[in-house]
Amino acid sequence: MHPRLAFQPEYELAHFDLKRVDTNWATFTWKRKVGKTGQISIRGHHHYYLLGQAYACKEILVRFDPADRCFIFSDPDAPDVEIGR
């Protein structure tokens, strides 16, 4: 992919389209391993989501819902069943 326009910091905010970002994120599914405390991290340190002890040390799927701008967590064996948002 190549940028359509040369980078110009002063115009960056004017060209930014959050809906386009949301649409892009909605096309991905991520796999994450739940920690021993029932938490996962998506964005790195200090951004944790609690799924509960029932999912401790298990792998889960993460999708992005652009309609309400939240992450959806599901079991890989039943990807259509939400275990958390």
mmCIF file as gemmi writes it, N, C-alpha and C atoms, coordinates in Angstrom:
data_model
loop_
_atom_site.group_PDB
_atom_site.id
_atom_site.type_symbol
_atom_site.label_atom_id
_atom_site.label_alt_id
_atom_site.label_comp_id
_atom_site.label_asym_id
_atom_site.label_entity_id
_atom_site.label_seq_id
_atom_site.pdbx_PDB_ins_code
_atom_site.Cartn_x
_atom_site.Cartn_y
_atom_site.Cartn_z
_atom_site.occupancy
_atom_site.B_iso_or_equiv
_atom_site.pdbx_formal_charge
_atom_site.auth_seq_id
_atom_site.auth_asym_id
_atom_site.pdbx_PDB_model_num
ATOM 1 N N . MET Axp A 1 ? 0.837 -1.174 0 1 0 ? 1 A 1
ATOM 2 C CA . MET Axp A 1 ? 0 0 0 1 0 ? 1 A 1
ATOM 3 C C . MET Axp A 1 ? 0.888 1.245 0 1 0 ? 1 A 1
ATOM 4 N N . HIS Axp A 2 ? 0.455 2.206 -0.727 1 0 ? 2 A 1
ATOM 5 C CA . HIS Axp A 2 ? 1.185 3.475 -0.8 1 0 ? 2 A 1
ATOM 6 C C . HIS Axp A 2 ? 0.238 4.61 -0.432 1 0 ? 2 A 1
ATOM 7 N N . PRO Axp A 3 ? 0.738 5.588 0.315 1 0 ? 3 A 1
ATOM 8 C CA . PRO Axp A 3 ? -0.128 6.718 0.675 1 0 ? 3 A 1
ATOM 9 C C . PRO Axp A 3 ? -0.547 7.499 -0.565 1 0 ? 3 A 1
ATOM 10 N N . ARG Axp A 4 ? -1.781 7.981 -0.531 1 0 ? 4 A 1
ATOM 11 C CA . ARG Axp A 4 ? -2.286 8.778 -1.648 1 0 ? 4 A 1
ATOM 12 C C . ARG Axp A 4 ? -1.697 10.187 -1.646 1 0 ? 4 A 1
ATOM 13 N N . LEU Axp A 5 ? -1.392 10.679 -0.457 1 0 ? 5 A 1
ATOM 14 C CA . LEU Axp A 5 ? -0.844 12.028 -0.312 1 0 ? 5 A 1
ATOM 15 C C . LEU Axp A 5 ? 0.431 11.973 0.502 1 0 ? 5 A 1
ATOM 16 N N . ALA Axp A 6 ? 1.32 12.909 0.255 1 0 ? 6 A 1
ATOM 17 C CA . ALA Axp A 6 ? 2.528 13.018 1.066 1 0 ? 6 A 1
ATOM 18 C C . ALA Axp A 6 ? 2.132 13.433 2.483 1 0 ? 6 A 1
ATOM 19 N N . PHE Axp A 7 ? 2.863 12.946 3.463 1 0 ? 7 A 1
ATOM 20 C CA . PHE Axp A 7 ? 2.552 13.262 4.858 1 0 ? 7 A 1
ATOM 21 C C . PHE Axp A 7 ? 2.815 14.736 5.147 1 0 ? 7 A 1
ATOM 22 N N . GLN Axp A 8 ? 1.789 15.402 5.654 1 0 ? 8 A 1
ATOM 23 C CA . GLN Axp A 8 ? 1.894 16.795 6.062 1 0 ? 8 A 1
ATOM 24 C C . GLN Axp A 8 ? 1.226 16.899 7.429 1 0 ? 8 A 1
ATOM 25 N N . PRO Axp A 9 ? 2.008 17.012 8.499 1 0 ? 9 A 1
ATOM 26 C CA . PRO Axp A 9 ? 1.453 16.993 9.855 1 0 ? 9 A 1
ATOM 27 C C . PRO Axp A 9 ? 0.329 17.997 10.087 1 0 ? 9 A 1
ATOM 28 N N . GLU Axp A 10 ? 0.405 19.137 9.482 1 0 ? 10 A 1
ATOM 29 C CA . GLU Axp A 10 ? -0.609 20.164 9.717 1 0 ? 10 A 1
ATOM 30 C C . GLU Axp A 10 ? -1.981 19.791 9.138 1 0 ? 10 A 1
ATOM 31 N N . TYR Axp A 11 ? -2.024 18.853 8.202 1 0 ? 11 A 1
ATOM 32 C CA . TYR Axp A 11 ? -3.282 18.428 7.6 1 0 ? 11 A 1
ATOM 33 C C . TYR Axp A 11 ? -3.737 17.046 8.069 1 0 ? 11 A 1
ATOM 34 N N . GLU Axp A 12 ? -2.969 16.423 8.947 1 0 ? 12 A 1
ATOM 35 C CA . GLU Axp A 12 ? -3.25 15.049 9.359 1 0 ? 12 A 1
ATOM 36 C C . GLU Axp A 12 ? -4.643 14.895 9.97 1 0 ? 12 A 1
ATOM 37 N N . LEU Axp A 13 ? -5.023 15.772 10.86 1 0 ? 13 A 1
ATOM 38 C CA . LEU Axp A 13 ? -6.329 15.67 11.51 1 0 ? 13 A 1
ATOM 39 C C . LEU Axp A 13 ? -7.473 15.841 10.503 1 0 ? 13 A 1
ATOM 40 N N . ALA Axp A 14 ? -7.303 16.698 9.535 1 0 ? 14 A 1
ATOM 41 C CA . ALA Axp A 14 ? -8.342 16.918 8.528 1 0 ? 14 A 1
ATOM 42 C C . ALA Axp A 14 ? -8.555 15.679 7.658 1 0 ? 14 A 1
ATOM 43 N N . HIS Axp A 15 ? -7.508 14.89 7.445 1 0 ? 15 A 1
ATOM 44 C CA . HIS Axp A 15 ? -7.602 13.702 6.601 1 0 ? 15 A 1
ATOM 45 C C . HIS Axp A 15 ? -7.976 12.439 7.374 1 0 ? 15 A 1
ATOM 46 N N . PHE Axp A 16 ? -7.931 12.516 8.679 1 0 ? 16 A 1
ATOM 47 C CA . PHE Axp A 16 ? -8.209 11.345 9.499 1 0 ? 16 A 1
ATOM 48 C C . PHE Axp A 16 ? -9.702 11.012 9.467 1 0 ? 16 A 1
ATOM 49 N N . ASP Axp A 17 ? -10.019 9.739 9.248 1 0 ? 17 A 1
ATOM 50 C CA . ASP Axp A 17 ? -11.408 9.299 9.159 1 0 ? 17 A 1
ATOM 51 C C . ASP Axp A 17 ? -11.605 8.116 10.102 1 0 ? 17 A 1
ATOM 52 N N . LEU Axp A 18 ? -12.207 8.356 11.253 1 0 ? 18 A 1
ATOM 53 C CA . LEU Axp A 18 ? -12.382 7.323 12.263 1 0 ? 18 A 1
ATOM 54 C C . LEU Axp A 18 ? -13.276 6.186 11.764 1 0 ? 18 A 1
ATOM 55 N N . LYS Axp A 19 ? -14.282 6.488 10.964 1 0 ? 19 A 1
ATOM 56 C CA . LYS Axp A 19 ? -15.15 5.442 10.423 1 0 ? 19 A 1
ATOM 57 C C . LYS Axp A 19 ? -14.357 4.487 9.531 1 0 ? 19 A 1
ATOM 58 N N . ARG Axp A 20 ? -13.416 5.021 8.807 1 0 ? 20 A 1
ATOM 59 C CA . ARG Axp A 20 ? -12.57 4.186 7.955 1 0 ? 20 A 1
ATOM 60 C C . ARG Axp A 20 ? -11.682 3.268 8.801 1 0 ? 20 A 1
ATOM 61 N N . VAL Axp A 21 ? -11.17 3.785 9.895 1 0 ? 21 A 1
ATOM 62 C CA . VAL Axp A 21 ? -10.379 2.979 10.822 1 0 ? 21 A 1
ATOM 63 C C . VAL Axp A 21 ? -11.248 1.867 11.404 1 0 ? 21 A 1
ATOM 64 N N . ASP Axp A 22 ? -12.441 2.219 11.863 1 0 ? 22 A 1
ATOM 65 C CA . ASP Axp A 22 ? -13.364 1.227 12.426 1 0 ? 22 A 1
ATOM 66 C C . ASP Axp A 22 ? -13.688 0.127 11.418 1 0 ? 22 A 1
ATOM 67 N N . THR Axp A 23 ? -13.95 0.507 10.184 1 0 ? 23 A 1
ATOM 68 C CA . THR Axp A 23 ? -14.26 -0.459 9.132 1 0 ? 23 A 1
ATOM 69 C C . THR Axp A 23 ? -13.076 -1.393 8.891 1 0 ? 23 A 1
ATOM 70 N N . ASN Axp A 24 ? -11.887 -0.846 8.909 1 0 ? 24 A 1
ATOM 71 C CA . ASN Axp A 24 ? -10.683 -1.65 8.726 1 0 ? 24 A 1
ATOM 72 C C . ASN Axp A 24 ? -10.514 -2.636 9.879 1 0 ? 24 A 1
ATOM 73 N N . TRP Axp A 25 ? -10.619 -2.164 11.121 1 0 ? 25 A 1
ATOM 74 C CA . TRP Axp A 25 ? -10.455 -3.035 12.289 1 0 ? 25 A 1
ATOM 75 C C . TRP Axp A 25 ? -11.49 -4.154 12.293 1 0 ? 25 A 1
ATOM 76 N N . ALA Axp A 26 ? -12.691 -3.895 11.791 1 0 ? 26 A 1
ATOM 77 C CA . ALA Axp A 26 ? -13.758 -4.89 11.792 1 0 ? 26 A 1
ATOM 78 C C . ALA Axp A 26 ? -13.457 -6.076 10.88 1 0 ? 26 A 1
ATOM 79 N N . THR Axp A 27 ? -12.488 -5.952 10.005 1 0 ? 27 A 1
ATOM 80 C CA . THR Axp A 27 ? -12.144 -7.047 9.099 1 0 ? 27 A 1
ATOM 81 C C . THR Axp A 27 ? -11.199 -8.061 9.735 1 0 ? 27 A 1
ATOM 82 N N . PHE Axp A 28 ? -10.668 -7.766 10.909 1 0 ? 28 A 1
ATOM 83 C CA . PHE Axp A 28 ? -9.681 -8.632 11.544 1 0 ? 28 A 1
ATOM 84 C C . PHE Axp A 28 ? -10.269 -9.433 12.705 1 0 ? 28 A 1
ATOM 85 N N . THR Axp A 29 ? -9.663 -10.587 12.946 1 0 ? 29 A 1
ATOM 86 C CA . THR Axp A 29 ? -9.922 -11.376 14.146 1 0 ? 29 A 1
ATOM 87 C C . THR Axp A 29 ? -8.567 -11.71 14.746 1 0 ? 29 A 1
ATOM 88 N N . TRP Axp A 30 ? -8.419 -11.395 16.028 1 0 ? 30 A 1
ATOM 89 C CA . TRP Axp A 30 ? -7.161 -11.643 16.723 1 0 ? 30 A 1
ATOM 90 C C . TRP Axp A 30 ? -7.333 -12.797 17.693 1 0 ? 30 A 1
ATOM 91 N N . LYS Axp A 31 ? -6.262 -13.536 17.916 1 0 ? 31 A 1
ATOM 92 C CA . LYS Axp A 31 ? -6.242 -14.574 18.945 1 0 ? 31 A 1
ATOM 93 C C . LYS Axp A 31 ? -5.418 -14.048 20.109 1 0 ? 31 A 1
ATOM 94 N N . ARG Axp A 32 ? -5.939 -14.232 21.3 1 0 ? 32 A 1
ATOM 95 C CA . ARG Axp A 32 ? -5.228 -13.816 22.511 1 0 ? 32 A 1
ATOM 96 C C . ARG Axp A 32 ? -5.334 -14.917 23.55 1 0 ? 32 A 1
ATOM 97 N N . LYS Axp A 33 ? -4.288 -15.07 24.324 1 0 ? 33 A 1
ATOM 98 C CA . LYS Axp A 33 ? -4.316 -16.028 25.422 1 0 ? 33 A 1
ATOM 99 C C . LYS Axp A 33 ? -4.674 -15.289 26.702 1 0 ? 33 A 1
ATOM 100 N N . VAL Axp A 34 ? -5.667 -15.806 27.395 1 0 ? 34 A 1
ATOM 101 C CA . VAL Axp A 34 ? -6.112 -15.2 28.648 1 0 ? 34 A 1
ATOM 102 C C . VAL Axp A 34 ? -5.082 -15.538 29.724 1 0 ? 34 A 1
ATOM 103 N N . GLY Axp A 35 ? -4.761 -14.574 30.545 1 0 ? 35 A 1
ATOM 104 C CA . GLY Axp A 35 ? -3.802 -14.784 31.617 1 0 ? 35 A 1
ATOM 105 C C . GLY Axp A 35 ? -4.375 -15.628 32.742 1 0 ? 35 A 1
ATOM 106 N N . LYS Axp A 36 ? -3.519 -15.987 33.684 1 0 ? 36 A 1
ATOM 107 C CA . LYS Axp A 36 ? -3.957 -16.851 34.785 1 0 ? 36 A 1
ATOM 108 C C . LYS Axp A 36 ? -4.952 -16.176 35.715 1 0 ? 36 A 1
ATOM 109 N N . THR Axp A 37 ? -5.079 -14.841 35.628 1 0 ? 37 A 1
ATOM 110 C CA . THR Axp A 37 ? -6.056 -14.124 36.445 1 0 ? 37 A 1
ATOM 111 C C . THR Axp A 37 ? -7.375 -13.873 35.713 1 0 ? 37 A 1
ATOM 112 N N . GLY Axp A 38 ? -7.471 -14.365 34.457 1 0 ? 38 A 1
ATOM 113 C CA . GLY Axp A 38 ? -8.698 -14.178 33.687 1 0 ? 38 A 1
ATOM 114 C C . GLY Axp A 38 ? -8.736 -12.886 32.904 1 0 ? 38 A 1
ATOM 115 N N . GLN Axp A 39 ? -7.574 -12.246 32.72 1 0 ? 39 A 1
ATOM 116 C CA . GLN Axp A 39 ? -7.502 -10.983 31.988 1 0 ? 39 A 1
ATOM 117 C C . GLN Axp A 39 ? -6.728 -11.167 30.687 1 0 ? 39 A 1
ATOM 118 N N . ILE Axp A 40 ? -7.048 -10.317 29.71 1 0 ? 40 A 1
ATOM 119 C CA . ILE Axp A 40 ? -6.248 -10.251 28.49 1 0 ? 40 A 1
ATOM 120 C C . ILE Axp A 40 ? -5.86 -8.802 28.251 1 0 ? 40 A 1
ATOM 121 N N . SER Axp A 41 ? -4.82 -8.646 27.465 1 0 ? 41 A 1
ATOM 122 C CA . SER Axp A 41 ? -4.374 -7.319 27.08 1 0 ? 41 A 1
ATOM 123 C C . SER Axp A 41 ? -4.429 -7.228 25.565 1 0 ? 41 A 1
ATOM 124 N N . ILE Axp A 42 ? -4.993 -6.153 25.059 1 0 ? 42 A 1
ATOM 125 C CA . ILE Axp A 42 ? -5.068 -5.966 23.616 1 0 ? 42 A 1
ATOM 126 C C . ILE Axp A 42 ? -4.075 -4.911 23.152 1 0 ? 42 A 1
ATOM 127 N N . ARG Axp A 43 ? -4.011 -3.833 23.87 1 0 ? 43 A 1
ATOM 128 C CA . ARG Axp A 43 ? -3.192 -2.706 23.43 1 0 ? 43 A 1
ATOM 129 C C . ARG Axp A 43 ? -1.846 -2.629 24.142 1 0 ? 43 A 1
ATOM 130 N N . GLY Axp A 44 ? -1.501 -3.601 24.913 1 0 ? 44 A 1
ATOM 131 C CA . GLY Axp A 44 ? -0.221 -3.554 25.605 1 0 ? 44 A 1
ATOM 132 C C . GLY Axp A 44 ? -0.412 -3.371 27.092 1 0 ? 44 A 1
ATOM 133 N N . HIS Axp A 45 ? 0.608 -2.899 27.724 1 0 ? 45 A 1
ATOM 134 C CA . HIS Axp A 45 ? 0.61 -2.754 29.175 1 0 ? 45 A 1
ATOM 135 C C . HIS Axp A 45 ? -0.483 -1.801 29.656 1 0 ? 45 A 1
ATOM 136 N N . HIS Axp A 46 ? -1.135 -2.191 30.738 1 0 ? 46 A 1
ATOM 137 C CA . HIS Axp A 46 ? -2.125 -1.368 31.434 1 0 ? 46 A 1
ATOM 138 C C . HIS Axp A 46 ? -3.434 -1.16 30.675 1 0 ? 46 A 1
ATOM 139 N N . HIS Axp A 47 ? -3.716 -1.997 29.692 1 0 ? 47 A 1
ATOM 140 C CA . HIS Axp A 47 ? -4.998 -1.968 28.989 1 0 ? 47 A 1
ATOM 141 C C . HIS Axp A 47 ? -5.585 -3.374 29.034 1 0 ? 47 A 1
ATOM 142 N N . TYR Axp A 48 ? -6.162 -3.729 30.168 1 0 ? 48 A 1
ATOM 143 C CA . TYR Axp A 48 ? -6.631 -5.082 30.394 1 0 ? 48 A 1
ATOM 144 C C . TYR Axp A 48 ? -8.158 -5.18 30.317 1 0 ? 48 A 1
ATOM 145 N N . TYR Axp A 49 ? -8.608 -6.36 29.904 1 0 ? 49 A 1
ATOM 146 C CA . TYR Axp A 49 ? -10.025 -6.675 29.86 1 0 ? 49 A 1
ATOM 147 C C . TYR Axp A 49 ? -10.232 -7.936 30.678 1 0 ? 49 A 1
ATOM 148 N N . LEU Axp A 50 ? -11.194 -7.936 31.567 1 0 ? 50 A 1
ATOM 149 C CA . LEU Axp A 50 ? -11.449 -9.067 32.45 1 0 ? 50 A 1
ATOM 150 C C . LEU Axp A 50 ? -12.503 -9.984 31.832 1 0 ? 50 A 1
ATOM 151 N N . LEU Axp A 51 ? -12.125 -11.238 31.613 1 0 ? 51 A 1
ATOM 152 C CA . LEU Axp A 51 ? -13.055 -12.229 31.086 1 0 ? 51 A 1
ATOM 153 C C . LEU Axp A 51 ? -13.478 -13.226 32.151 1 0 ? 51 A 1
ATOM 154 N N . GLY Axp A 52 ? -12.752 -13.315 33.234 1 0 ? 52 A 1
ATOM 155 C CA . GLY Axp A 52 ? -13.102 -14.201 34.336 1 0 ? 52 A 1
ATOM 156 C C . GLY Axp A 52 ? -12.231 -15.443 34.397 1 0 ? 52 A 1
ATOM 157 N N . GLN Axp A 53 ? -12.216 -16.047 35.579 1 0 ? 53 A 1
ATOM 158 C CA . GLN Axp A 53 ? -11.387 -17.226 35.84 1 0 ? 53 A 1
ATOM 159 C C . GLN Axp A 53 ? -11.761 -18.418 34.961 1 0 ? 53 A 1
ATOM 160 N N . ALA Axp A 54 ? -12.998 -18.487 34.495 1 0 ? 54 A 1
ATOM 161 C CA . ALA Axp A 54 ? -13.425 -19.607 33.649 1 0 ? 54 A 1
ATOM 162 C C . ALA Axp A 54 ? -12.599 -19.682 32.36 1 0 ? 54 A 1
ATOM 163 N N . TYR Axp A 55 ? -12.028 -18.564 31.923 1 0 ? 55 A 1
ATOM 164 C CA . TYR Axp A 55 ? -11.25 -18.518 30.686 1 0 ? 55 A 1
ATOM 165 C C . TYR Axp A 55 ? -9.755 -18.409 30.935 1 0 ? 55 A 1
ATOM 166 N N . ALA Axp A 56 ? -9.317 -18.531 32.181 1 0 ? 56 A 1
ATOM 167 C CA . ALA Axp A 56 ? -7.905 -18.414 32.526 1 0 ? 56 A 1
ATOM 168 C C . ALA Axp A 56 ? -7.068 -19.411 31.727 1 0 ? 56 A 1
ATOM 169 N N . CYS Axp A 57 ? -5.992 -18.905 31.147 1 0 ? 57 A 1
ATOM 170 C CA . CYS Axp A 57 ? -5.004 -19.7 30.387 1 0 ? 57 A 1
ATOM 171 C C . CYS Axp A 57 ? -5.571 -20.321 29.105 1 0 ? 57 A 1
ATOM 172 N N . LYS Axp A 58 ? -6.727 -19.868 28.641 1 0 ? 58 A 1
ATOM 173 C CA . LYS Axp A 58 ? -7.303 -20.368 27.394 1 0 ? 58 A 1
ATOM 174 C C . LYS Axp A 58 ? -7.111 -19.345 26.291 1 0 ? 58 A 1
ATOM 175 N N . GLU Axp A 59 ? -7.185 -19.809 25.057 1 0 ? 59 A 1
ATOM 176 C CA . GLU Axp A 59 ? -7.099 -18.914 23.916 1 0 ? 59 A 1
ATOM 177 C C . GLU Axp A 59 ? -8.504 -18.471 23.523 1 0 ? 59 A 1
ATOM 178 N N . ILE Axp A 60 ? -8.659 -17.186 23.219 1 0 ? 60 A 1
ATOM 179 C CA . ILE Axp A 60 ? -9.952 -16.651 22.8 1 0 ? 60 A 1
ATOM 180 C C . ILE Axp A 60 ? -9.774 -15.836 21.517 1 0 ? 60 A 1
ATOM 181 N N . LEU Axp A 61 ? -10.888 -15.545 20.881 1 0 ? 61 A 1
ATOM 182 C CA . LEU Axp A 61 ? -10.888 -14.706 19.683 1 0 ? 61 A 1
ATOM 183 C C . LEU Axp A 61 ? -11.366 -13.308 20.049 1 0 ? 61 A 1
ATOM 184 N N . VAL Axp A 62 ? -10.796 -12.306 19.375 1 0 ? 62 A 1
ATOM 185 C CA . VAL Axp A 62 ? -11.178 -10.912 19.604 1 0 ? 62 A 1
ATOM 186 C C . VAL Axp A 62 ? -11.516 -10.288 18.255 1 0 ? 62 A 1
ATOM 187 N N . ARG Axp A 63 ? -12.693 -9.669 18.179 1 0 ? 63 A 1
ATOM 188 C CA . ARG Axp A 63 ? -13.116 -8.926 16.99 1 0 ? 63 A 1
ATOM 189 C C . ARG Axp A 63 ? -13.488 -7.514 17.42 1 0 ? 63 A 1
ATOM 190 N N . PHE Axp A 64 ? -13.615 -6.645 16.454 1 0 ? 64 A 1
ATOM 191 C CA . PHE Axp A 64 ? -14.013 -5.261 16.724 1 0 ? 64 A 1
ATOM 192 C C . PHE Axp A 64 ? -15.38 -5.025 16.095 1 0 ? 64 A 1
ATOM 193 N N . ASP Axp A 65 ? -16.298 -4.457 16.873 1 0 ? 65 A 1
ATOM 194 C CA . ASP Axp A 65 ? -17.635 -4.122 16.385 1 0 ? 65 A 1
ATOM 195 C C . ASP Axp A 65 ? -17.685 -2.62 16.115 1 0 ? 65 A 1
ATOM 196 N N . PRO Axp A 66 ? -17.729 -2.214 14.837 1 0 ? 66 A 1
ATOM 197 C CA . PRO Axp A 66 ? -17.721 -0.784 14.526 1 0 ? 66 A 1
ATOM 198 C C . PRO Axp A 66 ? -19.017 -0.069 14.916 1 0 ? 66 A 1
ATOM 199 N N . ALA Axp A 67 ? -20.107 -0.81 15.08 1 0 ? 67 A 1
ATOM 200 C CA . ALA Axp A 67 ? -21.391 -0.184 15.413 1 0 ? 67 A 1
ATOM 201 C C . ALA Axp A 67 ? -21.344 0.504 16.773 1 0 ? 67 A 1
ATOM 202 N N . ASP Axp A 68 ? -20.754 -0.154 17.759 1 0 ? 68 A 1
ATOM 203 C CA . ASP Axp A 68 ? -20.673 0.475 19.085 1 0 ? 68 A 1
ATOM 204 C C . ASP Axp A 68 ? -19.23 0.647 19.555 1 0 ? 68 A 1
ATOM 205 N N . ARG Axp A 69 ? -18.282 0.457 18.637 1 0 ? 69 A 1
ATOM 206 C CA . ARG Axp A 69 ? -16.859 0.687 18.875 1 0 ? 69 A 1
ATOM 207 C C . ARG Axp A 69 ? -16.334 -0.065 20.098 1 0 ? 69 A 1
ATOM 208 N N . CYS Axp A 70 ? -16.574 -1.375 20.136 1 0 ? 70 A 1
ATOM 209 C CA . CYS Axp A 70 ? -16.061 -2.167 21.246 1 0 ? 70 A 1
ATOM 210 C C . CYS Axp A 70 ? -15.498 -3.485 20.722 1 0 ? 70 A 1
ATOM 211 N N . PHE Axp A 71 ? -14.687 -4.113 21.564 1 0 ? 71 A 1
ATOM 212 C CA . PHE Axp A 71 ? -14.137 -5.415 21.231 1 0 ? 71 A 1
ATOM 213 C C . PHE Axp A 71 ? -15.111 -6.501 21.666 1 0 ? 71 A 1
ATOM 214 N N . ILE Axp A 72 ? -15.207 -7.559 20.868 1 0 ? 72 A 1
ATOM 215 C CA . ILE Axp A 72 ? -16.062 -8.698 21.167 1 0 ? 72 A 1
ATOM 216 C C . ILE Axp A 72 ? -15.159 -9.9 21.389 1 0 ? 72 A 1
ATOM 217 N N . PHE Axp A 73 ? -15.352 -10.575 22.517 1 0 ? 73 A 1
ATOM 218 C CA . PHE Axp A 73 ? -14.549 -11.736 22.867 1 0 ? 73 A 1
ATOM 219 C C . PHE Axp A 73 ? -15.389 -12.984 22.702 1 0 ? 73 A 1
ATOM 220 N N . SER Axp A 74 ? -14.793 -14.035 22.096 1 0 ? 74 A 1
ATOM 221 C CA . SER Axp A 74 ? -15.527 -15.288 21.901 1 0 ? 74 A 1
ATOM 222 C C . SER Axp A 74 ? -14.58 -16.48 21.986 1 0 ? 74 A 1
ATOM 223 N N . ASP Axp A 75 ? -15.174 -17.626 22.205 1 0 ? 75 A 1
ATOM 224 C CA . ASP Axp A 75 ? -14.438 -18.887 22.277 1 0 ? 75 A 1
ATOM 225 C C . ASP Axp A 75 ? -14.16 -19.359 20.849 1 0 ? 75 A 1
ATOM 226 N N . PRO Axp A 76 ? -12.948 -19.833 20.537 1 0 ? 76 A 1
ATOM 227 C CA . PRO Axp A 76 ? -12.658 -20.312 19.179 1 0 ? 76 A 1
ATOM 228 C C . PRO Axp A 76 ? -13.562 -21.468 18.736 1 0 ? 76 A 1
ATOM 229 N N . ASP Axp A 77 ? -14.063 -22.263 19.697 1 0 ? 77 A 1
ATOM 230 C CA . ASP Axp A 77 ? -14.941 -23.379 19.342 1 0 ? 77 A 1
ATOM 231 C C . ASP Axp A 77 ? -16.366 -22.933 19.04 1 0 ? 77 A 1
ATOM 232 N N . ALA Axp A 78 ? -16.735 -21.738 19.487 1 0 ? 78 A 1
ATOM 233 C CA . ALA Axp A 78 ? -18.061 -21.171 19.225 1 0 ? 78 A 1
ATOM 234 C C . ALA Axp A 78 ? -17.906 -19.673 18.949 1 0 ? 78 A 1
ATOM 235 N N . PRO Axp A 79 ? -17.352 -19.309 17.781 1 0 ? 79 A 1
ATOM 236 C CA . PRO Axp A 79 ? -17.024 -17.908 17.51 1 0 ? 79 A 1
ATOM 237 C C . PRO Axp A 79 ? -18.211 -16.95 17.454 1 0 ? 79 A 1
ATOM 238 N N . ASP Axp A 80 ? -19.427 -17.47 17.274 1 0 ? 80 A 1
ATOM 239 C CA . ASP Axp A 80 ? -20.608 -16.603 17.221 1 0 ? 80 A 1
ATOM 240 C C . ASP Axp A 80 ? -21.202 -16.306 18.588 1 0 ? 80 A 1
ATOM 241 N N . VAL Axp A 81 ? -20.686 -16.977 19.619 1 0 ? 81 A 1
ATOM 242 C CA . VAL Axp A 81 ? -21.206 -16.78 20.983 1 0 ? 81 A 1
ATOM 243 C C . VAL Axp A 81 ? -20.263 -15.841 21.734 1 0 ? 81 A 1
ATOM 244 N N . GLU Axp A 82 ? -20.788 -14.69 22.113 1 0 ? 82 A 1
ATOM 245 C CA . GLU Axp A 82 ? -19.98 -13.703 22.835 1 0 ? 82 A 1
ATOM 246 C C . GLU Axp A 82 ? -19.77 -14.122 24.287 1 0 ? 82 A 1
ATOM 247 N N . ILE Axp A 83 ? -18.533 -13.978 24.753 1 0 ? 83 A 1
ATOM 248 C CA . ILE Axp A 83 ? -18.261 -14.208 26.171 1 0 ? 83 A 1
ATOM 249 C C . ILE Axp A 83 ? -17.995 -12.891 26.894 1 0 ? 83 A 1
ATOM 250 N N . GLY Axp A 84 ? -17.92 -11.823 26.117 1 0 ? 84 A 1
ATOM 251 C CA . GLY Axp A 84 ? -17.726 -10.505 26.716 1 0 ? 84 A 1
ATOM 252 C C . GLY Axp A 84 ? -17.581 -9.441 25.653 1 0 ? 84 A 1
ATOM 253 N N . ARG Axp A 85 ? -17.788 -8.194 26.099 1 0 ? 85 A 1
ATOM 254 C CA . ARG Axp A 85 ? -17.601 -7.003 25.251 1 0 ? 85 A 1
ATOM 255 C C . ARG Axp A 85 ? -16.8 -5.989 26.018 1 0 ? 85 A 1
